[in-house]
Amino acid sequence: MATTPVRFGISVGGFSGEVPGRQSLIELARKAEGLGFDSVQVGDHIQWHAPILEATALMATFAAVTERVRIASDVIILPLRDPVLIAKTIASLDVLSGGRVIFGIGVGGDHPSDFAAMRIPMKERGARANESLEIVKGLWANERFSYEGKHFGIRDVAIAPRPLQPSIPIWVGGTSEMALRRAARYGDGWIAAFSSVGKFARLSSDLRALLQEAGRAVEGFTLGGALWNGGAGGIVRRASSGLCRGRSGLHRAGAGYGSAGLATPARRLRGDHGASSPANRRPMMGYEIDLRD
């Protein structure tokens, strides 16, 4: 059975040195689109060990200077955000981008300083994320929406305009059992950060079972993840061999990948920006695979 084409994306996270200026980031997004990449994606932290730009501001910058490429968060740490405000922000980004937004979310926890800065108890992050997803999805789908939970309560709230897309894709990040269950319940996709080929295969199989348990269609559900240099080949080979048929894309450009077909565009980006250019200094990679029967 034929598979859909491999899809590529570039993700911008933290910066090991000087934070790139506006023009460098604009050039990176435009070059990525011009080279045929399918998405530009942004990471998220509030108080991290390296400088990092606020995720939705960077998404807006990329949306404003591109026309075709998808604009994704990979991933926004949802418990750190007010659910009504993030629903409004992402909906506005979708309208302004012409319906190109992908909303990737996670619960964080690997950097407790994020939660300390935002005065959010880390132990509540999973429950807060679940309630936030209920609110975000409800506000996007309804003219007015009310919700009452343990952490959040809203009554008769409307955000206008609502998203341009009938349903903004939601990708849920994480590799724990709770993350998989969250993806199966709320998501249109799942992101497994830095997983080995074996772990990715095992978790994707677990997720397939959870989707079926929830009565949700497996077909069309996106798998994704972040990879370091050279780690993509095995997953793409598994995808092409039929284990996970569908589309696969890799994001994090600029460090020279031979194994998964990224070598040419990565070299071309380095050639245009320079190996030491701030816009190319902290590249990120990942992939996405559509589950098919």
TIBA-949348 format. One line per 8 residues: number of its first residue (from 1); for each residue x, y, z of N, C-alpha, C, O. Coordinates in steps of 0.2 Angstrom, whole numbers, plus 5000, padded with zeros to 4 digits. Each point is the difference from the previous one (the first is absolute). Layout:
// residues N
NUM = X,Y,Z,X,Y,Z,X,Y,Z,X,Y,Z; ... $
***
This chain:
// residues 293
1 = 5004,4994,5000,4996,5006,5000,5004,5006,5000,5005,5001,5004; 4994,5004,4992,5004,5006,4999,4999,5004,5007,4995,5000,5003; 5010,5004,4998,5000,5004,5006,5000,5007,4998,5002,5002,4994; 4996,5003,5010,5000,5007,4998,5007,5003,5001,5004,4996,5003; 4998,5009,4994,5007,5003,5000,5002,5001,5007,4996,5002,5004; 5011,4998,4997,5003,5002,5006,4999,5008,5000,5001,5003,4995; 4997,4999,5011,4999,5007,5001,5006,5003,5005,5001,4996,5005; 5001,5010,4994,5006,5003,5003,4997,5006,5004,4996,5004,4997 $
9 = 5007,4997,5009,4999,5007,5003,5006,5002,5004,5004,4996,5001; 4996,5010,5000,5006,5003,5004,4997,5003,5007,4995,5003,5000; 5008,4995,5005,4998,5003,5007,5005,5004,5003,5006,4998,5000; 4992,5008,5003,5005,5005,5003,4998,4999,5007,4995,5001,5003; 5010,4998,5001,5000,4999,5008,5004,5006,5003,4999,5006,4998; 5005,4991,5007,5004,5005,5003,5007,5001,4996,5001,4997,4995; 5003,5008,5008,5006,5002,4996,5005,5000,5005,5000,5002,5006; 5006,4995,4991,5006,4999,5005,5004,5006,5000,5004,5000,5005 $
17 = 4995,5005,4991,5004,5006,5000,4995,5006,4999,4995,5000,5003; 5007,5004,4993,4997,5006,4998,4993,4998,4997,4999,4996,4996; 4996,5008,5007,4993,4999,4997,5000,5003,4993,5001,5006,4999; 4996,4991,4996,5000,5002,4993,4995,5006,5000,4995,5000,5004; 5007,5005,4992,4995,5006,4999,4994,4998,4995,5000,4995,4997; 4996,5010,5003,4994,4999,4996,5001,4998,4993,4997,4995,4997; 5008,5008,4999,5001,4999,4993,5003,4993,4999,4998,4997,4995; 5006,5000,5010,5003,4994,4999,4994,4994,5001,5000,4996,4996 $
25 = 4996,5005,5008,4994,4996,5001,4995,5000,4994,4998,4995,4998; 5001,5011,5000,4996,5001,4994,5003,4996,4994,4997,4996,4996; 5010,5005,5003,5003,4997,4994,5000,4992,5001,4999,4996,4995; 5002,5002,5011,4999,4992,5001,4994,4998,4998,4999,4995,4997; 4995,5008,5006,4993,4998,4998,4999,5000,4992,4998,4995,4998; 5004,5010,4999,4999,5001,4993,5004,4995,4996,4998,4997,4995; 5009,5002,5007,5004,4995,4997,4997,4993,5001,5000,4996,4995; 4998,5002,5011,4997,4994,5001,4994,4999,4995,4999,4994,4997 $
33 = 4996,5011,5003,4995,4999,4995,5002,4999,4993,4997,4996,4996; 5008,5008,5002,5002,5000,4993,5003,4994,4999,5000,4997,4994; 5003,4999,5010,5003,4994,4999,4995,4994,5000,5002,4994,4999; 4992,5007,5003,4995,4995,5000,4999,4997,5006,4996,4995,5000; 5006,5007,5006,4999,4998,5006,4992,5001,5002,4997,5004,4997; 5000,4991,5006,4993,5000,5001,4998,5004,5007,4994,5002,5000; 5010,4999,5004,4998,5003,5006,5006,5004,5003,5006,4998,5000; 4993,5008,5004,5005,5003,5005,4996,4999,5006,4995,5002,5001 $
41 = 5009,4996,5004,4998,4998,5007,5004,5004,5005,5006,5001,4999; 4991,5000,5007,5003,5004,5005,5000,4996,5007,4994,4997,5001; 5011,5003,5003,5000,4997,5006,4997,5006,5006,4999,5005,4998; 5001,4992,5008,4997,5005,5005,5003,4999,5007,5000,4994,5002; 5002,5011,5001,5002,5000,5007,4999,5007,5002,5000,5005,4996; 4999,4996,5011,5000,5007,5003,5006,5002,5003,5003,5005,4998; 5000,4991,5006,5006,5001,5003,5005,4994,4999,4999,4995,5004; 5005,5005,4992,5004,4994,4998,5008,5001,5001,5002,5005,5002 $
49 = 5002,4990,4996,5007,5001,5001,5003,5003,4994,5006,5001,5000; 4990,5001,4995,5003,5004,4994,4994,5005,4998,4995,4999,5001; 5008,5006,4995,4995,5005,4998,4995,4997,4995,5002,4995,4996; 4991,5006,5005,4995,4998,4995,4995,5005,4999,4998,5003,5005; 5000,4998,4989,4994,5004,4999,4994,4998,5001,4998,4994,5000; 4997,5010,5002,4993,4998,5002,4997,4997,4994,5000,5002,4994; 4997,4992,5007,4998,4995,4995,4995,5004,4995,5001,5000,4994; 4993,5003,5009,4995,5002,4995,5003,5007,4997,4997,5001,4994 $
57 = 5007,5002,5009,5003,5006,4996,5004,4998,4994,5000,5003,4995; 5004,4992,5006,5004,4997,4994,4995,4997,4995,5002,5001,4994; 4993,4995,5008,4995,4998,4995,4997,5005,4996,5000,5000,4994; 4999,5006,5009,4997,5005,4997,5005,5003,4995,4998,5002,4994; 5008,4999,5008,5005,5002,4995,5001,4996,4994,5000,5002,4994; 5000,4991,5007,5001,4996,4994,4993,5000,4996,5001,5000,4994; 4994,5000,5009,4993,5001,4996,5000,5006,4996,4998,5000,4994; 5005,5005,5008,4999,5007,4997,5005,5000,4993,4998,5004,4996 $
65 = 5007,4992,5004,5005,5000,4995,5000,4994,4995,5004,5000,4996; 4991,4996,5005,4999,4994,4996,4993,4999,4997,4996,5004,5003; 5003,4992,4992,4993,4999,4997,4998,4993,5000,4994,4999,5001; 5010,4996,4999,4998,4993,4999,5002,4996,5006,4995,4996,5002; 5010,5005,5001,5003,4995,5005,4995,5000,5006,4998,5006,5002; 5001,4988,5001,4997,5000,5007,5003,5003,5005,5007,5000,5000; 4990,5003,5005,5003,5003,5006,4998,4996,5006,4994,5000,5002; 5011,4997,5002,4998,4996,5005,5004,5002,5006,5005,5002,5000 $
73 = 4992,4996,5006,5003,5000,5006,5002,4993,5002,4996,4996,4999; 5010,5004,5003,5003,4993,5001,5005,5000,5006,5006,5000,4999; 4991,5000,5007,4993,5001,5002,4999,5005,5005,5005,5002,5004; 4989,5001,4996,4999,5005,5006,4998,4996,5006,4997,4996,5000; 5006,5007,5005,4999,4997,5007,4994,5002,5003,4999,5006,5003; 4995,4990,4996,4994,5003,5001,4998,5002,5007,4997,5005,5001; 5005,4991,5004,4999,5002,5007,5002,5007,5002,4998,5003,5005; 5007,5000,4991,5002,5006,5002,4996,5006,4997,5001,5006,5001 $
81 = 4994,4992,4995,4996,5005,4996,4993,5000,5003,4997,4995,5002; 5000,5011,4998,4993,5001,5001,4996,4997,4994,5002,5002,4995; 4993,4993,5006,4997,4997,4995,4996,5004,4995,5000,4999,4994; 4997,5006,5009,4996,5005,4996,5005,5004,4995,4998,5001,4994; 5007,5002,5009,5004,5004,4997,5004,4996,4994,5001,5002,4995; 5001,4992,5007,5004,4996,4994,4995,4998,4995,5002,5000,4994; 4992,4998,5008,4995,4999,4995,4999,5006,4995,5000,4999,4994; 4999,5007,5009,4999,5006,4996,5007,5001,4996,4999,5002,4994 $
89 = 5007,4997,5008,5006,5002,4997,5001,4995,4994,5001,5002,4994; 4998,4992,5007,5001,4995,4995,4994,5001,4994,5002,4999,4994; 4992,5002,5008,4995,5001,4995,5002,5006,4996,4999,5000,4994; 5003,5006,5009,5002,5006,4996,5006,4998,4996,5000,5003,4994; 5005,4993,5008,5005,4998,4996,4998,4996,4994,5002,5001,4994; 4993,4995,5007,4997,4996,4994,4997,5005,4995,5001,4999,4994; 4995,5005,5008,4997,5005,4996,5005,5004,4996,5000,5001,4994; 5005,5002,5009,5005,5004,4997,5005,4996,4996,5002,5003,4995 $
97 = 4998,4991,5006,5005,4996,4996,4996,4997,4994,5003,4996,4995; 4991,5005,5004,4996,4997,4995,4998,4992,5001,4999,4996,4995; 5001,5002,5012,4998,4993,5001,5006,4996,5000,4999,4994,4997; 5007,5008,5005,5006,4996,5000,5002,4997,5006,5006,4997,5001; 4991,5004,5005,5003,4999,5007,4999,4993,5002,4994,4997,4998; 5011,5000,5005,4999,4993,5003,5002,5002,5008,5005,5003,5001; 4990,4995,5003,5001,5001,5007,5003,4994,5004,4997,4996,5002; 5010,5004,4999,5003,4995,5004,5001,5002,5007,5002,5006,5002 $
105 = 4996,4989,5002,5000,5002,5008,5003,4994,5004,5000,4995,4997; 5003,5007,5008,5003,4995,5005,4999,5003,5007,4997,5005,5001; 5005,4991,5004,4999,5002,5007,5006,5002,5003,5000,5002,5006; 5006,4997,4991,5006,5002,5002,5002,4996,5007,4998,4995,5001; 5006,5008,5003,5002,4997,5006,5008,4999,5000,5003,4999,5006; 5000,5001,4988,5007,4998,5000,5004,5006,5003,5006,5000,5002; 4991,5006,4998,5003,5006,5002,4996,5004,5006,4995,5004,4998; 5005,4994,5008,4996,5002,5005,5000,5008,5001,4995,5003,5002 $
113 = 5010,5000,4995,5001,5007,5001,4994,5004,4996,4998,5005,5001; 5000,4991,4993,4994,5003,4997,4994,5001,5004,4997,5005,5000; 5002,4990,5004,4994,5000,5004,5001,5005,5006,4995,5003,5003; 5011,4997,5000,5001,5005,5005,4999,5007,4998,4997,5004,5004; 5005,4997,4990,4999,5007,4997,4993,5002,4999,4998,5006,5001; 4998,4989,4997,4993,5002,4999,4996,4998,5006,4993,5001,5000; 5010,4997,5006,4996,4999,5006,4995,4994,4999,4994,5001,5003; 5007,4994,4993,4996,4994,4999,5003,4994,5003,5006,4998,4999 $
121 = 4990,4999,5006,5003,4994,5003,5001,4994,4994,4996,4999,4997; 5010,4998,5003,5002,4995,4995,4995,4994,5001,4998,4997,4995; 5000,5001,5011,4996,4994,5001,4993,5001,4997,4997,4995,4999; 5001,5011,4999,4994,5001,4997,5000,5001,4992,4995,5001,4997; 5011,4998,5000,5000,5002,4993,4996,4995,4996,4998,5002,4995; 5002,4992,5006,4996,4995,4996,4992,5002,5000,4997,5000,4995; 5001,5001,5011,4993,5002,5001,4998,5006,4997,4995,5001,4997; 5010,5004,5004,4998,5007,4997,5001,4999,4992,4996,5004,4997 $
129 = 5008,4992,5000,5000,5000,4993,4994,4996,4998,4997,5003,4995; 5000,4992,5008,4994,4997,4998,4994,5005,5000,4996,5000,4995; 5004,5004,5010,4994,5005,5001,5001,5005,4994,4995,5002,4997; 5011,5000,5002,5001,5005,4995,4998,4998,4993,4998,5004,4996; 5004,4990,5003,4998,4997,4993,4992,5000,4999,4998,5001,4995; 4999,4997,5011,4993,5000,5000,4997,5007,4998,4996,5001,4996; 5007,5004,5007,4998,5007,4999,5002,5003,4993,4996,5003,4997; 5010,4995,5001,5002,5003,4993,4996,4997,4995,4998,5003,4996 $
137 = 5001,4990,5004,4996,4997,4995,4993,5002,5000,4996,5001,4995; 5001,5000,5011,4993,5003,5001,4999,5007,4997,4995,5001,4997; 5010,5003,5004,5000,5007,4998,5001,5000,4992,4996,5005,4997; 5008,4991,5001,5001,5000,4992,4993,4997,4997,4999,5002,4994; 4998,4994,5009,4994,4996,4997,4994,5004,5001,4995,4998,4996; 5004,5006,5009,4994,5003,5001,5000,5008,5000,5005,5003,5002; 4989,5000,4997,5000,5007,5000,5001,5002,5007,5003,5005,5001; 4994,4992,5004,5001,5001,5007,5001,4994,5004,4997,4994,4998 $
145 = 5007,5006,5007,5002,4994,5003,5000,5001,5008,5003,5005,5002; 4995,4990,5002,5001,5000,5007,5003,4994,5002,4999,4994,4997; 5005,5006,5009,5003,4994,5002,5002,5001,5008,5001,5006,5002; 4998,4989,5001,5002,5000,5007,5004,4994,5002,4998,4994,5000; 5008,5008,5002,5005,4994,5002,5003,5002,5007,4998,5005,5003; 5007,4991,4999,5003,5001,5006,5005,5006,5000,5000,5004,5005; 5003,4997,4989,5005,5006,5000,4997,5006,4996,5002,5005,5001; 4993,4994,4994,4998,5005,4996,4992,5000,5000,4997,4994,5000 $
153 = 5000,5012,5000,4993,5000,4999,4999,5006,4995,5002,5006,5002; 4994,4993,4993,4998,5006,4996,4992,5000,4999,4997,4994,5000; 5000,5011,4998,4993,5000,4999,4998,5005,4994,5002,5006,5000; 4995,4991,4995,4997,5003,4994,5006,5005,4997,4999,5005,4999; 5007,4992,5000,5005,5003,4997,5000,4999,4992,4999,4995,4998; 5002,5011,4999,5001,4999,4992,5006,5003,4998,5002,5006,5003; 5002,4991,4992,5006,5003,4997,4998,5001,4993,4999,4995,4996; 5001,5011,5002,4999,5001,4993,5006,5005,4997,5001,5005,5003 $
161 = 5001,4993,4991,4998,4994,4996,5003,4993,5002,5005,5000,5004; 4991,4995,4995,5002,4993,5001,5005,4998,4995,5001,5004,4995; 5003,4991,5005,5005,4998,4995,4997,4999,4993,4994,4999,4999; 5010,5003,4997,4998,4999,4993,4999,4993,4998,4996,4998,4996; 5009,4997,5006,4999,4993,4999,4994,4998,5004,4999,5002,5005; 4997,4993,4992,4995,4997,5003,5002,4997,5007,4996,5000,5005; 5010,4997,4995,5003,4997,5006,5007,5001,5000,5004,4996,4996; 4999,5008,5008,5008,5001,5000,5003,4993,5002,4997,4998,5006 $
169 = 5007,4999,4991,5003,4994,5002,5004,5001,5007,5003,5005,5001; 4995,4991,5004,5004,5000,5006,5004,4994,5001,4998,4994,4999; 5009,5007,5002,5005,4995,5001,5002,5000,5007,5001,5005,5003; 4998,4989,5000,5002,5000,5007,5006,4996,5001,5002,4995,4998; 5003,5009,5006,5007,4997,5001,5000,4996,5006,4997,5001,5005; 5008,4995,4995,5002,4996,5006,5000,4993,4999,4998,4997,4995; 5006,4999,5009,5001,4993,4999,4997,4996,5006,5001,4994,5000; 4996,5009,5005,4998,4996,5006,4993,4997,4998,4997,5002,4995 $
177 = 5001,4994,5009,4993,4997,4999,4995,5005,5000,4995,5000,4996; 5005,5005,5008,4995,5005,5001,5000,5005,4993,4995,5002,4998; 5011,4999,5000,5001,5004,4994,4996,4996,4994,4997,5003,4996; 5004,4990,5003,4997,4997,4995,4992,5000,5001,4997,5000,4995; 5001,4999,5011,4993,5000,5001,4997,5007,4999,4995,5001,4997; 5009,5005,5004,4998,5006,4998,5000,5001,4993,4995,5003,4997; 5009,4995,4999,5000,5000,4993,4994,4996,4997,4997,5003,4996; 5002,4991,5007,4994,4996,4997,4994,5004,5002,4995,4999,4996 $
185 = 5004,5004,5009,4994,5003,5002,4999,5007,4997,4994,5002,4997; 5011,5002,5002,4999,5007,4998,5004,5002,4993,4998,5005,4997; 5007,4991,5001,5004,5002,4995,4998,4997,4993,4996,4996,4999; 5007,5008,4996,5000,4998,4993,5007,4997,4998,5001,4997,4995; 5003,5003,5010,5007,4998,4999,5004,4999,5006,4997,5002,5006; 5009,4995,4994,5004,4999,5006,5007,5001,4998,5002,4998,4995; 5002,5005,5010,5007,5002,4999,5004,4996,5005,4999,5001,5006; 5005,4995,4992,5005,4996,5004,5007,5003,5000,5003,4999,4995 $
193 = 4999,5005,5010,5006,5003,4999,5006,4996,5002,5000,4996,5005; 5005,5003,4990,5006,4997,5001,4999,4993,5002,5004,4997,5005; 4992,4999,4992,4999,4993,5001,5004,4996,4995,5001,5002,4994; 5002,4992,5008,5003,4996,4996,4995,4997,4995,4994,5000,5001; 5009,4996,4994,4995,4997,4995,4996,4995,5004,4994,4999,4999; 5009,4997,5005,4996,4995,5004,4995,5002,5004,4994,4998,5001; 5008,5008,5003,4995,5003,5005,4994,5003,4996,4994,5000,5002; 5008,5003,4992,4995,5003,4996,4995,4995,4997,4994,5001,5000 $
201 = 5008,4993,4998,4996,4995,4997,4995,4998,5006,4995,4998,4999; 5008,5001,5007,4996,4997,5005,4995,5005,5003,4994,4998,5001; 5008,5008,4999,4995,5005,5003,4995,5001,4994,4994,5001,5002; 5007,4999,4992,4995,5001,4995,4996,4994,5000,4994,5001,4998; 5008,4993,5003,4995,4995,5001,4996,5000,5005,4994,4999,5000; 5008,5004,5006,4996,5001,5006,4995,5005,4998,4994,5000,5002; 5008,5006,4995,4995,5005,4998,4995,4998,4996,4994,5001,5000; 5008,4994,4995,4995,4998,4995,4994,4996,5004,4994,5001,4999 $
209 = 5008,4995,5006,4996,4996,5005,4995,5005,5004,4994,4999,5000; 5009,5006,5002,4996,5005,5004,4995,5004,4995,4995,5001,5003; 5007,5001,4991,4995,5003,4996,4994,4995,4998,4995,5002,5000; 5007,4992,4999,4995,4995,4999,4995,4999,5006,4994,4999,4999; 5009,5001,5007,4997,4999,5006,4995,5006,5001,4994,5000,5003; 5008,5006,4995,4996,5006,5000,4995,5001,4995,4996,5005,5000; 5004,4990,4995,4995,5000,4995,5002,5006,4994,4996,5002,4997; 5010,4999,5003,5003,5005,4995,5003,4997,4994,5003,4995,5001 $
217 = 4996,5008,4994,5004,4997,4994,5007,5001,5000,5003,5005,5002; 5001,4990,4996,5007,5000,5000,5002,5003,4994,5005,5004,5000; 4992,4995,4994,5002,5004,4994,5000,5007,5001,4995,5003,5002; 5010,5000,4995,5000,5008,5001,5003,5003,5006,5001,5006,5000; 5000,4989,5005,5003,5003,5006,5008,5000,4999,5003,4996,4998; 5000,5010,5004,5007,5001,4998,5004,4998,5006,4999,5002,5006; 5007,4995,4992,5005,4999,5005,5006,5005,4998,5001,5001,4995; 5002,5001,5011,5006,5005,4999,5005,4999,5005,4999,4997,5005 $
225 = 5007,5006,4994,5005,5000,5005,5006,5004,4998,5000,5003,4995; 5004,4999,5010,5006,5003,4999,5006,4996,5001,5000,4995,5004; 5004,5006,4991,5006,4996,5000,5007,5004,4999,5000,5005,4998; 5005,4992,5005,5007,5003,4999,5003,4998,4994,4997,4996,4996; 5008,5007,5002,5004,4998,4994,5000,4993,4998,5003,4996,5004; 4995,5002,4990,5002,4994,4997,4995,4994,5003,5001,4994,4998; 4994,5008,5007,4996,4995,5003,4994,4998,4996,4996,4996,5002; 5003,5008,4992,4993,4999,4997,5000,4994,4995,4994,4998,4999 $
233 = 5011,4999,4999,5000,4996,4995,4996,4993,5001,4996,4998,4996; 5005,5000,5010,4997,4993,5002,4992,5001,5000,4997,4996,4998; 5001,5010,5005,4993,5001,5000,4997,5001,4993,4994,4997,4999; 5009,5006,4997,4998,5001,4993,5000,4994,4997,4995,4998,4996; 5010,4997,5005,5000,4994,4997,4994,4996,5002,4997,4996,4996; 5002,5004,5010,4994,4996,5003,4994,5002,4997,4995,4997,4998; 5004,5010,5001,4994,5003,4997,4999,4997,4993,4995,4998,4998; 5011,5002,4998,4999,4998,4993,5000,4993,4999,4997,4998,4995 $
241 = 5004,4998,5011,5000,4993,4999,4993,4998,5002,4998,4994,4999; 4997,5010,5004,4994,4999,5001,4998,4999,5007,4994,4999,5002; 5011,5002,5003,4998,4999,5007,4995,5006,5002,4995,4999,5003; 5007,5007,4994,4996,5006,5002,4999,5003,4993,5004,5005,4998; 4991,4993,4998,5000,5003,4993,4997,5007,5001,4995,5001,5004; 5007,5003,4991,4997,5007,5000,5005,5005,4999,5005,4999,4996; 4994,5007,5007,5005,5005,4998,5005,5001,5006,4998,4999,5006; 5008,5002,4992,5005,5001,5005,5004,5007,4999,5002,5001,4994 $
249 = 4999,5003,5011,5004,5006,4999,5005,5001,5005,4999,4998,5006; 5006,5006,4993,5005,5000,5004,5002,5008,5002,5000,5004,4995; 5000,4998,5011,5001,5007,5001,5006,5001,5005,5001,4996,5004; 5003,5008,4995,5006,5003,5002,5005,5000,4995,5003,4995,4998; 4998,5010,4999,5005,5001,4994,5006,5003,5002,5000,5004,5004; 5005,4995,4992,5006,5004,5000,5006,4996,5003,5005,5003,5001; 4995,4991,5000,5005,4996,5003,5003,4994,4996,5004,4997,5003; 4993,5003,4991,5003,4995,4996,4997,4993,5001,5003,4996,5004 $
257 = 4992,5002,4993,4997,4993,5001,5001,4996,4993,4997,5002,4995; 5006,4993,5005,5000,4996,4994,4995,4994,5000,4998,4998,4995; 5000,5000,5011,4996,4993,5000,4993,5001,4998,4997,4995,4998; 5000,5011,5002,4993,5000,4999,4998,5005,4994,4995,5003,5000; 5010,4999,4996,4999,5004,4995,5000,5007,5001,4998,5004,4996; 5004,4998,5010,5001,5007,5002,5006,5003,4998,5001,5006,5001; 5004,4990,4996,5007,5003,4999,4999,5006,4995,5004,5005,5002; 4993,4995,4993,5000,5005,4995,4997,5006,5003,5003,5006,4999 $
265 = 4991,4994,5003,4997,5007,5003,5004,5002,5005,5001,5007,5001; 5001,4989,5004,5004,5002,5006,5007,5004,4997,5001,5005,5003; 5002,4992,4993,5006,5003,4997,4999,5007,4997,5003,5005,5000; 4991,4995,4996,4998,5006,4997,4999,5006,5004,5001,5005,4999; 4995,4993,5007,4999,5005,5005,5006,5002,5003,5001,5006,5001; 5004,4990,5001,5006,5002,5003,5004,5004,4995,5003,5005,5002; 4997,4994,4991,5003,5004,4996,4998,5007,4999,5004,5004,4999; 4989,4997,5002,4997,5006,4999,5001,5004,5007,5001,5006,4999 $
273 = 4999,4991,5006,5000,5004,5007,5007,5000,5003,5001,5004,5004; 5003,4991,4994,5007,4999,5003,4999,4996,5006,4996,5000,5004; 5009,4996,4997,5000,4994,5005,5000,5003,5007,4997,4997,5004; 5005,5009,4997,5000,5003,5007,4995,5006,5000,5000,5003,5005; 4995,4997,4990,4995,5005,5001,4995,4998,5006,4999,4995,5001; 4999,5011,5003,4996,4998,5005,4993,4997,4998,4997,4996,5004; 5001,5005,4990,4994,4998,4998,5000,4992,4999,4995,4997,4999; 5011,5001,5000,5001,4993,4999,5004,4996,5005,5002,4994,5000 $
281 = 4999,5009,5006,5004,4998,5005,4997,4994,5004,5004,4996,5003; 4989,5004,4999,4997,4995,5004,4995,4997,4996,4994,5001,5002; 5007,4995,4993,4995,4997,4996,4997,4994,5004,5003,4997,5004; 4991,5001,4994,4996,4995,5003,4997,4995,4994,4999,5003,4995; 5000,4991,5007,4998,4995,4995,4994,4997,5003,4999,4999,5006; 4997,4998,4989,4994,4995,5002,4997,4997,4994,5003,5001,4995; 4992,4996,5006,4997,4996,4995,4992,5000,5002,4998,5001,5005; 4998,4997,4990,4993,4999,5001,4998,4994,4995,5002,5000,4994 $
289 = 4994,4996,5009,4998,4994,4996,4992,4999,5001,4998,5000,5006; 4999,5000,4988,4992,4999,5001,4999,4992,5001,5002,4996,4996; 4995,5002,5009,4998,4993,5001,4995,4998,4995,4995,5003,4999; 5006,4991,4998,4996,4997,4995,4999,4993,5001,5004,4997,5003; 4990,5000,4996,4999,4993,5001,5004,4996,4995,5000,4994,5000 $
***
